[in-house]
Amino acid sequence: MRKKRFHGHVVSVKSGKQYIFVTFLLFCFLLFCFWEYKDRFPKPNSEFLLHSLHRSVLSFNYDETKKLSYTEYDWLSGSILSIRGSEMMNKEYAAKYGGIVKVNQTIKEKKQEEKKEPVLESDVSAKNITFINTPGFSVNAATLLNEPLSFSSVDEKPKVLIVHTHTSEAYCESEGARSLDNDMNVVAVGAEIKRVLEAEGISVIHDTTKNDNPSYNQSYKKALTVIEKNLQAYPSIEIVLDIHRDYIKRDDGTLVKPTITMENGEKAAQIMFVIGTDHMGLYHPEWRHNLSFSVKIQNRLNELQPGLCRSINIRTERFNQHMTKGSMIIEVGTAANTINESKNSATLIGKAIAQVLK
């Protein structure tokens, strides 16, 4: 330790050796942290890292993701929000890997999970209700069906919010199954659900903001601000229905049109509930309540119109469903269905939700 006079004051100055010693200790600490936690992260190759860096700055090309493994895709989507929110990419990888999402875990993490109680039991066949993409969770339709819902009683205040993250999703009448015409896209489906719910005495707010315009990749982020705005304006809202339409393509390029014939002879597009979870570590404490709600609606739809529902799709992503305890995505038909087939389904969806709430 040396002392120097500075402007009439005596100050102490540490020697260069002390600085070197402190720097060495800091380096050792960082090296220890790296060695301790290095196995917790996937090890993408250098080509993939350069690819990721490039695409984090530029707009992401969906076709280029098809060559990635699920581990690489999971790492990339966890790092870049616009990729995590891409519906097309998520569906591609869910189909590619058989609907089962697997995330690398360290031995320590696996042991911790083994100690946890299962979420629910493993039977998924009760009441013709089935599930796909159960990422590390066991689910039981009968248990979910019998769990009580914790909504407040129905009154004159707004109860339901209908939004459309991908507002321009349309049907086979529209070029590319996309349209900004709200009479031809999923907004018309949402309007029919609203009509039926209000006829049953349930107040509905239908927000028709074009969340995927001008940026499709930012649509979930924009939709979140729309949901937040409506929840602030109408604190009584407990249910958020995000109405989409699906897109299913076979290997030969033909589009799949999941359709049923109702008792009156008319056609209706099949539907699918999509439920987000906290699997990716994001805050989402009520996702099991959302799932229970969807099971009850699907059970009622099975009674109203057998064959209308596809398996409930449980996902690793959150999809803005953390905002209420009654949030879900409903995929009504696909790009190959007609708008009328999808509106027929919407009528039944509205009836089923009203009956469950009452």
C-alpha positions in Angstrom: 0.0 0.0 0.0 1.4 3.4 -1.0 0.4 6.8 0.1 0.3 9.8 -2.2 -0.5 13.5 -1.6 -3.3 14.8 -3.7 -4.5 18.4 -3.5 -3.2 18.6 0.1 -4.8 15.3 1.1 -3.1 12.0 1.7 -4.7 9.1 -0.2 -4.0 5.4 -0.2 -3.3 3.6 -3.5 -3.4 -0.2 -3.8 -0.5 -1.8 -5.4 -0.6 -3.5 -8.8 -0.2 -6.9 -7.1 -3.4 -6.5 -5.2 -5.3 -5.7 -8.4 -3.8 -8.8 -10.1 -4.9 -11.0 -7.2 -8.5 -9.7 -7.2 -8.7 -10.1 -11.0 -7.4 -13.7 -10.6 -10.1 -14.5 -8.0 -12.8 -13.1 -10.3 -11.5 -15.1 -13.2 -11.5 -18.3 -11.0 -15.1 -17.6 -10.0 -16.3 -17.1 -13.5 -14.5 -20.3 -14.6 -16.2 -22.2 -11.8 -19.6 -20.9 -12.8 -19.1 -21.9 -16.4 -17.9 -25.4 -15.5 -20.8 -25.9 -13.1 -23.6 -24.8 -15.4 -22.2 -25.6 -18.9 -24.2 -28.9 -19.2 -27.5 -27.1 -18.7 -27.5 -25.5 -22.1 -27.7 -27.1 -25.6 -24.5 -27.0 -27.6 -25.5 -25.8 -31.1 -22.8 -26.0 -33.7 -21.0 -23.0 -35.1 -23.1 -22.9 -38.3 -26.2 -22.8 -36.2 -24.9 -20.0 -34.0 -24.1 -17.9 -37.0 -27.5 -18.7 -38.5 -29.2 -17.6 -35.2 -27.3 -14.4 -35.0 -28.0 -13.5 -38.6 -31.7 -14.3 -38.2 -32.1 -12.4 -34.9 -31.4 -9.2 -36.8 -33.1 -10.0 -40.1 -36.6 -11.2 -40.8 -36.7 -15.0 -40.2 -37.2 -17.3 -43.2 -39.5 -20.1 -42.1 -38.3 -22.5 -44.8 -34.8 -22.4 -43.4 -36.0 -23.8 -40.0 -37.0 -27.1 -41.5 -33.4 -28.4 -41.4 -33.1 -27.7 -37.6 -33.3 -30.4 -35.0 -35.9 -29.8 -32.2 -33.1 -28.9 -29.7 -31.9 -26.2 -32.1 -35.4 -25.0 -32.8 -36.2 -24.9 -29.1 -33.0 -23.0 -28.3 -33.7 -20.5 -31.1 -37.4 -19.9 -30.3 -36.5 -19.4 -26.6 -34.0 -16.7 -27.6 -36.1 -14.8 -30.3 -39.6 -14.0 -29.3 -40.9 -13.5 -32.8 -39.9 -17.1 -33.6 -41.5 -18.4 -30.5 -44.8 -16.7 -31.5 -44.7 -18.1 -35.1 -47.8 -20.3 -35.4 -46.5 -21.9 -38.7 -43.2 -22.9 -37.1 -44.8 -24.2 -34.0 -47.2 -26.4 -35.9 -44.5 -27.7 -38.2 -42.4 -28.9 -35.3 -45.3 -30.3 -33.3 -46.2 -32.4 -36.4 -42.6 -33.3 -37.2 -41.8 -34.6 -33.8 -45.0 -36.5 -33.4 -46.7 -34.0 -31.1 -44.4 -34.7 -28.3 -42.1 -31.9 -27.1 -39.0 -33.0 -25.4 -36.6 -30.6 -23.7 -33.1 -31.5 -22.7 -32.6 -31.7 -18.9 -29.6 -32.2 -16.7 -29.6 -35.3 -14.3 -30.1 -33.0 -11.4 -33.3 -31.4 -13.0 -34.7 -34.9 -13.8 -34.3 -36.0 -10.2 -36.1 -32.9 -9.0 -39.0 -33.6 -11.4 -39.2 -37.2 -10.3 -39.9 -36.0 -6.8 -42.8 -33.9 -7.9 -46.3 -35.2 -7.8 -47.9 -35.7 -11.2 -50.3 -32.9 -12.3 -53.1 -35.4 -12.9 -53.5 -39.1 -13.6 -52.7 -40.6 -16.9 -56.0 -41.8 -18.3 -57.0 -39.6 -21.3 -60.0 -41.5 -22.7 -62.9 -40.4 -20.6 -65.9 -38.9 -22.4 -64.2 -39.2 -25.8 -61.9 -36.3 -24.8 -58.3 -36.8 -25.8 -55.1 -34.7 -25.7 -52.0 -34.2 -27.9 -48.7 -32.5 -27.1 -48.9 -33.1 -23.3 -45.3 -31.8 -22.7 -44.2 -33.6 -19.5 -47.6 -33.4 -18.0 -50.0 -36.3 -17.3 -53.7 -35.4 -17.8 -57.0 -37.0 -16.9 -60.1 -36.0 -18.8 -62.5 -37.2 -16.1 -60.6 -35.4 -13.3 -60.6 -32.2 -15.3 -64.2 -32.5 -16.2 -65.2 -32.8 -12.5 -63.0 -30.0 -11.2 -65.0 -26.9 -10.3 -64.5 -23.6 -12.2 -63.8 -20.5 -10.3 -65.6 -17.9 -12.4 -67.9 -15.3 -10.9 -71.6 -15.6 -11.6 -72.9 -14.3 -15.0 -74.3 -10.8 -14.8 -74.7 -7.8 -17.1 -71.0 -6.8 -17.0 -68.7 -8.0 -19.8 -67.7 -11.5 -19.2 -66.0 -12.6 -22.4 -63.4 -11.0 -24.6 -62.9 -12.3 -28.2 -59.7 -11.4 -30.0 -57.9 -12.6 -33.1 -54.1 -12.8 -32.9 -54.0 -13.7 -36.6 -56.8 -11.6 -37.7 -56.3 -12.1 -41.4 -56.7 -15.9 -41.3 -59.5 -16.7 -43.7 -60.9 -19.7 -45.5 -60.9 -21.3 -49.0 -62.9 -18.5 -50.6 -60.0 -16.1 -50.0 -56.8 -16.1 -52.0 -54.1 -17.8 -49.9 -56.7 -18.3 -47.2 -56.0 -14.7 -46.0 -58.2 -11.7 -46.0 -58.5 -8.3 -44.4 -62.3 -8.4 -45.0 -63.9 -9.1 -41.6 -66.8 -10.8 -43.3 -64.5 -13.5 -44.8 -61.9 -14.1 -42.1 -61.9 -15.3 -38.5 -63.5 -12.1 -37.3 -66.8 -13.3 -38.8 -66.4 -16.5 -36.8 -65.8 -14.5 -33.6 -68.8 -12.4 -34.4 -71.0 -15.5 -34.6 -69.7 -16.7 -31.2 -70.5 -13.3 -29.8 -74.0 -13.3 -31.2 -74.8 -16.6 -29.6 -73.3 -15.8 -26.2 -75.2 -12.5 -26.1 -78.4 -14.2 -27.0 -77.8 -16.4 -23.9 -77.4 -13.3 -21.7 -73.6 -13.2 -21.6 -72.0 -9.9 -22.3 -69.1 -10.0 -24.8 -66.4 -7.6 -26.0 -65.2 -8.4 -29.5 -62.0 -6.6 -30.4 -61.3 -6.8 -34.1 -57.9 -5.1 -34.1 -55.7 -6.5 -36.9 -53.0 -7.9 -34.8 -51.1 -9.5 -37.6 -50.9 -6.4 -39.8 -48.5 -5.0 -40.7 -46.2 -7.5 -38.9 -47.2 -11.2 -38.6 -44.2 -12.0 -36.4 -45.3 -9.3 -33.9 -48.9 -10.4 -33.8 -48.8 -12.1 -30.3 -47.0 -9.1 -28.8 -49.6 -6.8 -30.3 -52.5 -9.0 -29.2 -51.2 -8.9 -25.7 -51.4 -5.2 -25.6 -55.0 -5.5 -26.9 -55.9 -7.9 -24.2 -54.3 -5.8 -21.5 -56.2 -2.7 -22.7 -59.6 -4.5 -22.6 -59.0 -6.0 -19.2 -58.2 -2.6 -17.9 -61.3 -1.1 -19.5 -63.5 -4.0 -18.4 -62.2 -5.6 -15.2 -65.1 -8.0 -15.1 -63.7 -10.0 -18.1 -62.6 -13.5 -17.0 -62.6 -15.3 -20.4 -60.4 -14.5 -23.4 -61.2 -16.5 -26.6 -58.5 -16.1 -29.3 -60.2 -17.4 -32.4 -57.9 -18.7 -35.2 -58.2 -21.1 -38.1 -55.8 -24.0 -38.6 -53.6 -24.9 -41.5 -53.0 -28.6 -42.2 -51.1 -29.9 -45.3 -50.3 -33.4 -46.3 -46.8 -34.5 -47.5 -48.1 -34.4 -51.1 -49.1 -30.7 -50.7 -52.9 -31.1 -50.5 -54.7 -29.3 -47.8 -56.7 -31.2 -45.2 -60.4 -30.1 -44.7 -61.6 -31.6 -41.4 -65.4 -31.4 -41.7 -68.4 -33.2 -40.3 -72.1 -33.4 -41.4 -74.5 -32.2 -38.7 -77.9 -33.7 -38.0 -79.6 -31.0 -40.1 -77.5 -32.0 -43.1 -75.2 -28.9 -43.1 -71.5 -29.1 -42.9 -69.4 -27.8 -40.0 -65.7 -27.4 -39.7 -63.9 -29.4 -36.9 -62.4 -27.3 -34.1 -59.5 -27.7 -31.8 -58.7 -26.1 -28.4 -55.1 -25.0 -27.9 -54.0 -24.6 -24.3 -50.7 -23.0 -23.3 -48.7 -24.0 -20.2 -45.9 -22.8 -18.0 -43.6 -25.4 -19.5 -41.1 -22.8 -20.8 -40.8 -21.3 -17.4 -43.0 -18.3 -18.0 -45.5 -17.0 -15.5 -48.8 -18.9 -16.1 -50.3 -20.0 -12.8 -53.9 -20.7 -14.1 -53.2 -22.8 -17.1 -54.7 -25.9 -15.5 -57.9 -24.0 -14.9 -57.9 -23.0 -18.6 -57.5 -26.6 -19.5 -60.3 -27.7 -17.2 -62.5 -25.1 -18.8 -61.7 -26.3 -22.3 -62.4 -29.9 -21.3 -65.9 -28.9 -20.1 -66.6 -27.0 -23.3 -65.4 -29.9 -25.4 -67.5 -32.4 -23.4 -70.6 -30.3 -24.0 -69.8 -30.0 -27.7 -69.4 -33.8 -27.9 -73.0 -33.9 -26.6 -74.3 -31.2 -28.9 -72.5 -32.4 -32.0 -70.4 -35.6 -31.9 -67.3 -35.5 -34.0 -67.0 -31.7 -34.0 -63.9 -31.6 -31.8 -60.3 -32.7 -32.5 -58.0 -33.6 -29.6 -57.2 -30.8 -27.2 -53.7 -29.5 -28.0 -51.6 -28.8 -24.9 -48.5 -26.7 -25.8 -45.3 -25.6 -24.3 -45.9 -22.0 -25.3 -48.0 -19.6 -23.3 -49.9 -17.8 -26.1 -50.9 -14.8 -23.9 -53.2 -17.2 -21.9 -51.7 -16.1 -18.6 -53.9 -13.0 -18.6 -57.1 -14.7 -17.2 -58.1 -18.0 -15.8 -60.4 -18.7 -18.8 -58.1 -18.1 -21.8 -57.7 -20.4 -24.8 -57.1 -20.5 -28.5 -59.9 -22.1 -30.6 -58.8 -23.2 -34.1 -62.1 -23.2 -36.1 -61.6 -25.1 -39.3 -58.6 -25.0 -41.6 -57.6 -23.0 -44.7 -59.5 -25.6 -46.8 -62.9 -25.1 -45.0 -65.5 -22.6 -46.1 -66.5 -19.5 -44.0 -70.0 -20.9 -43.6 -68.8 -24.3 -42.3 -66.7 -22.4 -39.7 -69.6 -20.1 -38.7 -71.8 -23.2 -38.2 -69.1 -24.4 -35.8 -69.0 -21.0 -34.1 -72.7 -21.3 -33.4 -72.2 -24.6 -31.5 -69.1 -23.2 -29.7 -71.2 -20.2 -28.4 -74.0 -22.6 -27.2 -71.5 -24.9 -25.4 -69.7 -22.1 -23.6 -73.0 -20.5 -22.5 -74.2 -23.8 -21.1 -70.9 -24.4 -19.3 -71.0 -21.0 -17.7 -74.6 -21.3 -16.6 
